[in-house]
Amino acid sequence: MNGKRFSENKARRNGFYLALAVCLVAVGIAAWSTFDAVQGYISATEELESSGGASSVSSRSDDPEIQKSPAPSSQPSVGAAKPSAAPAATPKPKPTYVPKPSDPPVSESPEPADAEPEEPQVPVNAPMYEISDEMIYPVSGETVQKAYSAGAPVYSETMKDWRIHAGTDFGAQSGEQVLACGNGIVKEAYTDSMLGNVVVIEHGDYIFSYCGLGENFLVKPDDVVTMGQAIGTVTAVPGESADQPHLHLEVRKDSAYLDPQTVIEGKD
């Protein structure tokens, strides 16, 4: 009886110790898990602070601009201007006047009413002459030895054929001076196999060709001549050498040949 009771007591003690051991093991495991979790959290916090958190906070706190800048106040200062209740009105652009086609052009710098008009600028070397109101005959006499044929052929004693006579032959003495029929400018001076020595002068709208002059030209191209000025002497016209001494004169206007006598007398 006592042996059985002793065995039951021993079994209860062994069960108690076993339960106590299990509890201690469980408590140890829980304590270790808690300790490990706390260590992990502390390590993570220290790593975050060492990587930039602490330095960022430190640099911002050491920045003089941040230290000097006052904290923004939620209350406006007493002397500050109150914001306008409505935005200022934008000024409307002034309308631009567009002239109508019928409007006269507007001068940017109008001249005074009494200002004299400016004279046109003339090149320094440009030859100028006053166009003659009337003309004179190129030689002393007014005898027409052979008239202008106006496109009709006439017989040539020199060439022994029929041909157009494009000018007028004024009878004159050999060596007689040939005069400019009016004011003008010399355009050409050359020698032609049929017309001899030729001086071409512009008289206003007309071009005069004085043909059969002497060997010595008295004028040259670009010379300005006056009416009655000597430009050469009567010599000979090779294409009309069979005729009596004379001056062969041709006149053109816009490349068309005209009757020299009619132009000289102002009947053209």
Phi and psi in degrees as a GROMACS rama.xvg file:
@    title "Ramachandran Plot"
@    xaxis  label "Phi"
@    yaxis  label "Psi"
@TYPE xy
-69.5833  -34.9808  ASN-2
-65.4026  -39.4412  GLY-3
-66.5974  -40.3684  LYS-4
-66.6599  -37.947  ARG-5
-64.8211  -40.1195  PHE-6
-65.2077  -39.38  SER-7
-66.2929  -40.601  GLU-8
-63.9818  -39.2094  ASN-9
-66.4382  -37.9385  LYS-10
-66.0698  -39.1542  ALA-11
-65.9504  -38.6031  ARG-12
-65.264  -42.2238  ARG-13
-63.0728  -39.4986  ASN-14
-63.3617  -38.2075  GLY-15
-65.8212  -43.7187  PHE-16
-65.5585  -36.5711  TYR-17
-66.9829  -42.1965  LEU-18
-65.1878  -38.5358  ALA-19
-64.1428  -39.4511  LEU-20
-64.7689  -42.0589  ALA-21
-61.2303  -42.7367  VAL-22
-61.8488  -43.9199  CYS-23
-61.9353  -41.4565  LEU-24
-62.1287  -42.8964  VAL-25
-63.7159  -43.1092  ALA-26
-62.7789  -40.5018  VAL-27
-63.2493  -42.2612  GLY-28
-63.7577  -41.9484  ILE-29
-64.5976  -40.6488  ALA-30
-64.3425  -40.8004  ALA-31
-65.5561  -40.9237  TRP-32
-62.3115  -42.6763  SER-33
-64.0183  -42.9  THR-34
-63.5745  -41.0981  PHE-35
-65.7679  -38.9432  ASP-36
-66.2631  -40.8222  ALA-37
-64.912  -41.3151  VAL-38
-62.942  -40.3481  GLN-39
-63.4965  -42.1563  GLY-40
-64.1478  -43.6513  TYR-41
-63.9151  -40.4079  ILE-42
-64.4179  -41.6729  SER-43
-65.0631  -39.6955  ALA-44
-65.5075  -43.2889  THR-45
-65.1776  -37.9425  GLU-46
-66.4971  -39.8464  GLU-47
-64.0461  -43.875  LEU-48
-66.3031  -38.6518  GLU-49
-71.035  -27.2002  SER-50
-81.7383  -11.853  SER-51
160.05  -20.3775  GLY-52
-63.4956  -49.6082  GLY-53
-69.2039  -39.6532  ALA-54
-66.4334  -36.1464  SER-55
-65.1353  -42.688  SER-56
-64.9478  -38.7479  VAL-57
-67.768  -43.3216  SER-58
-65.7166  -37.5864  SER-59
-68.388  -35.1649  ARG-60
-74.5192  -26.5278  SER-61
-85.904  -12.5845  ASP-62
-65.7991  122.104  ASP-63
-63.9523  -32.2197  PRO-64
-65.261  -38.3991  GLU-65
-70.4011  -37.0924  ILE-66
-68.0673  -34.8993  GLN-67
-80.9586  -28.6973  LYS-68
-70.6453  123.605  SER-69
-74.039  154.168  PRO-70
-66.7542  137.427  ALA-71
-61.2375  136.828  PRO-72
-94.1742  137.35  SER-73
-78.9894  -14.6059  SER-74
-102.749  131.991  GLN-75
-68.7754  149.651  PRO-76
-67.5972  158.864  SER-77
-66.4305  -40.8071  VAL-78
-87.5049  -2.08865  GLY-79
-70.6977  145.423  ALA-80
-74.8521  138.902  ALA-81
-76.0492  140.988  LYS-82
-64.2693  145.67  PRO-83
-68.1006  144.085  SER-84
-68.1555  -31.716  ALA-85
-135.111  144.483  ALA-86
-62.9852  148.36  PRO-87
-63.3183  142.957  ALA-88
-71.3876  132.396  ALA-89
-74.7835  127.637  THR-90
-64.8074  137.192  PRO-91
-75.3639  136.257  LYS-92
-65.444  144.392  PRO-93
-69.5238  139.727  LYS-94
-65.7551  138.55  PRO-95
-90.8482  128.558  THR-96
-82.4225  122.826  TYR-97
-104.28  115.922  VAL-98
-65.4036  142.658  PRO-99
-77.9365  158.056  LYS-100
-56.6716  -28.8294  PRO-101
-81.62  -15.0883  SER-102
-70.3843  140.832  ASP-103
-69.4187  149.051  PRO-104
-61.9901  140.961  PRO-105
-91.8505  125.995  VAL-106
-84.2535  130.798  SER-107
-68.9285  -37.1761  GLU-108
-130.393  80.7431  SER-109
-62.0012  139.37  PRO-110
-81.5945  151.069  GLU-111
-59.3671  152.667  PRO-112
-61.4353  -33.236  ALA-113
-93.4752  8.33689  ASP-114
-74.1348  137.579  ALA-115
-79.2645  139.634  GLU-116
-64.4176  141.063  PRO-117
-71.6367  139.583  GLU-118
-75.6137  143.214  GLU-119
-61.7501  140.688  PRO-120
-74.0682  129.302  GLN-121
-113.205  131.356  VAL-122
-55.6347  143.445  PRO-123
-59.317  -42.1305  VAL-124
-92.0212  5.88587  ASN-125
-75.2012  121.332  ALA-126
-71.2544  137.315  PRO-127
-127.775  147.695  MET-128
-151.582  156.232  TYR-129
-92.9909  124.315  GLU-130
-66.0764  131.758  ILE-131
-71.8345  139.405  SER-132
-74.1418  -26.8683  ASP-133
-141.363  168.338  GLU-134
-128.013  164.998  MET-135
-120.833  165.338  ILE-136
-73.6221  148.341  TYR-137
-74.9775  -16.0971  PRO-138
-128.157  169.712  VAL-139
-63.4702  -38.1628  SER-140
-89.7927  163.529  GLY-141
-116.267  22.0551  GLU-142
-77.474  125.663  THR-143
-93.104  112.04  VAL-144
-80.055  -41.0915  GLN-145
-142.941  124.962  LYS-146
-82.3406  165.778  ALA-147
-66.507  131.662  TYR-148
-90.8034  -5.25165  SER-149
54.6657  40.6056  ALA-150
89.6351  -6.66413  GLY-151
-91.9983  138.974  ALA-152
-72.6092  142.581  PRO-153
-128.478  158.418  VAL-154
-78.5177  136.369  TYR-155
-106.419  119.778  SER-156
-66.8425  -31.1571  GLU-157
-75.8897  -49.0897  THR-158
-88.1035  -10.3439  MET-159
56.2884  43.4512  LYS-160
-152.66  178.084  ASP-161
-101.52  130.392  TRP-162
-153.371  161.713  ARG-163
-75.453  136.645  ILE-164
-101.375  103.042  HIS-165
-81.3314  -3.40008  ALA-166
-135.977  -164.906  GLY-167
-123.663  134.406  THR-168
-98.6829  116.955  ASP-169
-99.0385  120.659  PHE-170
-63.4898  140.082  GLY-171
-160.577  164.111  ALA-172
-78.9486  144.071  GLN-173
-62.8806  132.254  SER-174
88.7497  -3.14138  GLY-175
-68.2755  146.269  GLU-176
-69.5303  141.407  GLN-177
-104.316  127.289  VAL-178
-106.311  150.068  LEU-179
-69.0996  131.128  ALA-180
-71.0519  -16.8666  CYS-181
-168.711  -179.214  GLY-182
-67.8786  145.056  ASN-183
-178.128  -167.557  GLY-184
-134.048  136.293  ILE-185
-74.5312  125.734  VAL-186
-97.7542  -39.9307  LYS-187
-147.286  158.882  GLU-188
-149.025  112.203  ALA-189
-150.806  175.614  TYR-190
-116.682  130.813  THR-191
-117.982  143.642  ASP-192
-65.911  -26.7532  SER-193
-102.353  -32.0539  MET-194
-101.568  -7.49  LEU-195
78.5889  -148.971  GLY-196
-78.3942  128.997  ASN-197
-124.791  134.683  VAL-198
-118.06  123.702  VAL-199
-105.376  124.005  VAL-200
-126.674  136.747  ILE-201
-89.3794  121.771  GLU-202
-116.649  88.9645  HIS-203
65.0298  -120.871  GLY-204
-84.3567  -3.46439  ASP-205
-110.599  149.623  TYR-206
-115.565  116.46  ILE-207
-101.301  133.811  PHE-208
-114.863  109.971  SER-209
-91.3006  112.362  TYR-210
-113.015  151.824  CYS-211
81.2849  35.5769  GLY-212
-86.7921  172.026  LEU-213
-68.7957  173.367  GLY-214
-69.0996  -29.6736  GLU-215
-94.945  111.471  ASN-216
-72.2595  132.566  PHE-217
-90.0506  -10.9348  LEU-218
-134.313  165.407  VAL-219
-137.095  164.705  LYS-220
-54.0883  142.211  PRO-221
78.5684  0.7031  ASP-222
-73.4389  138.171  ASP-223
-93.131  126.535  VAL-224
-114.863  157.477  VAL-225
-112.975  157.796  THR-226
-58.6371  129.406  MET-227
90.7553  -2.93588  GLY-228
-74.8846  137.011  GLN-229
-71.3627  129.689  ALA-230
-117.827  -7.55706  ILE-231
171.984  -167.648  GLY-232
-131.522  154.247  THR-233
-72.3711  127.646  VAL-234
-129.114  -93.5456  THR-235
-154.898  150.858  ALA-236
-108.957  111.223  VAL-237
-52.8009  -40.0044  PRO-238
-74.9862  -6.15712  GLY-239
-134.962  33.5863  GLU-240
-67.0121  -21.8876  SER-241
-74.717  -15.3021  ALA-242
-84.9481  165.846  ASP-243
-65.4221  158.825  GLN-244
-53.5082  137.031  PRO-245
-164.654  169.762  HIS-246
-108.544  125.081  LEU-247
-93.064  119.166  HIS-248
-119.313  128.665  LEU-249
-118.929  143.744  GLU-250
-131.234  133.201  VAL-251
-128.575  151.526  ARG-252
-141.315  121.447  LYS-253
53.4747  43.0739  ASP-254
70.3118  1.53617  SER-255
-99.4608  135.616  ALA-256
-77.1024  140.436  TYR-257
-125.389  167.928  LEU-258
-77.3384  112.218  ASP-259
-55.521  -42.1266  PRO-260
-63.0704  -40.3385  GLN-261
-64.1729  -40.3933  THR-262
-67.7975  -43.3464  VAL-263
-61.9332  -39.8739  ILE-264
-83.2908  1.84407  GLU-265
72.6642  26.2995  GLY-266
-100.29  1.85546  LYS-267
